[in-house]
Amino acid sequence: MFTVKVTRRKFALVYAGSIMASVATMARRKDSPVAGGLSVVEVNTAGGPGQVRLAYLDSAPGTVKPVVILIHGSPGTGDVLHKLAALLPVTFRVIVPDLPGFGSSSRDIPDYSFRAHAHYMLELMDALGIRAAQVLGFSMGGGVALSMVDLAPERLSSLVMLSAIGIQEHELTGRYWLNHAIHGLQLAALRTLRLVVPHFGWLDDIPFNISYARNFFDSDQRPLRAVLSRYKGPMLIIHGTKDPLVPLSAALEHHRLVPQSELLLLPSDHFMAFLEPDLFKDRLIDFLQRWDGAGTK
């Protein structure tokens, strides 16, 4: 019995020491190092004071070319769209950001919603002197792109929805409050895990982390139906018929709500954006070249 008590006490001391060491490490830890090839700007914080670091890939810095902005989903970083960016013609200036909360951008931000990310994308355009751009939203990035339309429709020359979220009715259960509760439970579980496991930062570096959970918990897709209904610009919808994450029915409803949109359905899944971009690159390039509006002030 005495040996068991000593063993438990040792375990408790080691566990407590590990937790304290993990907390101390995290307190000293800053944002992730900027990945090679990325540039950085400081932009105003959405939903709070100060500024955040926004990292991005820029294929032709400072040039006067039609601009295309590729916005990644969640979890993820701009890296998942770099292969697609490399397939676009050099006649375009292609910008691929790491949304704040992800990748090489600031991780600790007050609002992780896709509407806040739309503010950051417009701030990035301002910082780079870009008056208008063609915007592609992949997965959750579709919510960012549609929020940009809502905030500043004149800044988008065209919109591409690639395996993109949109209307609330086709997301998870289709009901906002139930979805919100599910995301809340997910966030609570991740926060608890982060508190009770001495992780020394590695839990913040895995894809399904607090930033990912906050992104969906903070977001509200309910206004997006009205945004789609009001949108009068060029739109290309690219969707896989085997998408297990954003159902095909969502893409079909987006096409119905935006009657001038073009719809490209492919026998692939949600991940063709980075696994099979050759499937749709020709159609995407054709669309971008037809709507390559002015890109700089």
N, C-alpha and C positions, 0 to 999 in steps of 0.2 A: 504493500500500500504506500509506504514511504517513497519507494522508487517511482511509482506512478505519479505521485504528487510532485516530485522533483522534476520528472520528465515534462509534466504539464506546465510547471512553472518556467522551465527553460524554453519550452515552445512558445509560451505567452510572451516571454521577454524577447525572444528572437523575432516573433511576429510583430510586436510593438516597435522594436528597433527598426525592422524592415519598413514598416509603415511610415515611421518618422523620417527615415532616410529617403524614401520615395517622395514624400511630401516636400522635403528640403530640396531634392533634385528638381522637382517640378517648379518650385518657387524660383529657382535660378534659371530655369529653362526659358528661352525666348522662342520666337518663331523659327520654323525650320529654315535651314540655309537655302538660298535661292539656287534652284537647279540650273545647270549649265545651259546657256543659250537663251535664257529668259532675261527680259528687262524688267525694271521696277519703277513704279510711280507711287507717290503718296496722294491719296484722295480723301475727301471729307467722309467722315464716318456717317453711315445712315443710321438714324435713330439714337444718336449720341454725339458728344463733343469729340474733338480731336480728329486724328487722321488714321487711316489704316494703309498697310502696304499692299499693293496690288501688283502681282507678277504676271507677265504675259509674254507670249511669243509673238514676234513681229517679223514677217517675212521680208519687208522692205521699209525699214524705218525712215520716216521723213519724206518719202516719195509721194508724188502726186499721181495716184492710181485709184481706181475704184476699190473701195475697202469692203472686205468681207470679215465679219466677226463670227467665230465659231464658239458656241457656249456649251460647256460640258454639263453632264448630269450629276446626280448624287446617289451613292458615293462616287467619287471620281475627281480627276483633275484635268486640266487642259491636255495633259499628255495623251489621253485616250483619243483625242482628235488630231494629233500631230501627223499621223499617217494620212488622214484625209486632207489636211492642210497641204501636205507635200504633193498631192495629186492635182491641186488646182493650178491653173496657168499662172505664169510669172507676170502676166498682165494685171493681176490682182495683188493688192496688198492685203495679206491674210493675217489677222490678229486672233490669237487663241489665249484668252486669259485663264488664270487659275482664280476662280471665284473666291472672295474673302471667306475664310473658314476652311479652305482646302489648299492642298499643295504648298507652293512657296509663298502664298499670300498670308496676311495676318490670320491667325487662327482664332484669337479671342475677340469677338465682335458682339455688339449688343443685340443685333437682329440678324438671324440667318435665313429669313424668308426669301422666296424668289422675288418678291417685290423690292426688298432691300437690295438684292443683287442687281435688279434693273437700275436702281439709282447708281450703283457702282459702275455699271457698264456705261451709263451716260456720263458719269464723272470721268471715266477713262477716255471716252471720246473727246470730252472737253480738254483733258490734259494733253491729248495728242493732236489737237486742232482738227478733229474730224467732224465735219458738219453733218454728214449722213453716211450710212453704211447699209449694206445688205447683211442681215443677221440670220444665222442658222442656230436653232435651239435643239439640242439633242436631249431626249428624255426629260428630266426636270428642267433642263435649259429651255424647253418650250415655254414653261411658266415664266421664266425670266424674260424671254423674248416678247411674249404677249404683254407682260407688265411694262416693258419698254414702249410697246404700242400704246398702252393706256396712258403712260406718263408723257410721252413725247412722240406722237405718231409721225411728225415731220422728219424725225431723225432716221427713220427706216426707209430705205429705198425699196426693199423687198423683204420677205420673210420666208424662211424654210423651216418646216416642222419635221424633224427627223426622229422617228420613233418617239414623238413628243407627247408629254402630258398636256391636258387642256381642261376640258369640262369636268366638273366634280362628279357628275353622275356615273362616269366610267372609271373612277379611281377606287380601288379596293372594294369596299362595300357599297360605294356610291353615295353614302350619307356622311356629311361633313362631321357631325358630332361624334358618330361612332368611329370614323377614321381618326379624328382628333384624339379620342380616348385611347385607341390602339397605339398611336404615335407617342402619346403621353406615357403609357406603360413601358414602351420600348425605351424612351428617354430615361425614365426612373430606374429601369433595370441597369442601363449603362452607367448612370451616375452612381448607383449603389456599388456596382462592380468596380468602378474607378476608385471609390472610397475604401473598399475593404480588401482590394488586391494591391500589394506593393509592386506596382508595374513600372515605375521609373520612366514613364513616358511612352512605353510601347503601345498602351491601349489608345493613345491619341494618334498613333501612326497607322493603325489598321484602318481599312476602308469603312467598316461599320462602327463609327465612333460617335462622340458627342456631337460633332459638327453635322454629321449626316442626320442624326436623330433630330437635332434642333432645326435643321433645314425643313423637314417635313412638319414638325410640330408647330413651327412659327408661321407656316404658309397657309394660305386660304385660297382654294381653287374656285370657290363659288362665283367670284366676279368675272372669271375668264369666259364664261358663256357670252356675257354681254360684250366683252372685248372682241371676241371672235365675230359676233353679229354685226358690230360696228365697223370692222376692218374692211376697207375698200381697196387696199393696195394689192400688189402681186403676191401670191403665196404658192409655194410648192410643198405638198404633203408627201413625205416618203415614209412608208410603213411596211413592216414585215407581216405577212399573213400568219406567221407562227410566233408572234410576239407574246411571251407569257407574262410580261410585266405591264405593258400598256396595251389593252386589247384592241384588236382591229376595229371594233365598233366605235372606239373613240375617234380614230382617224376618219372613219366614214361620217360621223356626226360633225367633225370639224369641217369636212368638205361640204357638207350640207349647209352649215352655218355661213360658210364663205364660198358662195356659188362661183365666184370668179377664180377660185383656187384650182391648181392642177394636182391631180392625185396619181401617185406612182406606188403601186402595190407590188411587193416582191416576195418570192417564196423563201423568206429568211426570218430571223428572229430579232430580238431587241438589240443584239450586240453587233449587227452588221456594220454599224457606224465605225467600229475599229477593227472588226475581224474580216469584213468583206466590203470595204468601201468601193472596190472596183465594180460591184453590182450596180451602183447608182451614180457613179462619178460623171459619166457622160451626160446623163439627163440633168444632173445638178449643174454642171458647167454650162450647158446650153441655157438653162434658166438664168443663171447668174449673168451670162453675157448678154441676154436680152434685156436685163434690168440693171445694168451697171451704171446707176446714177452717179452724180458728182460725189466725190469722197472727201474733199477737204474744204476748209473755209477759203 
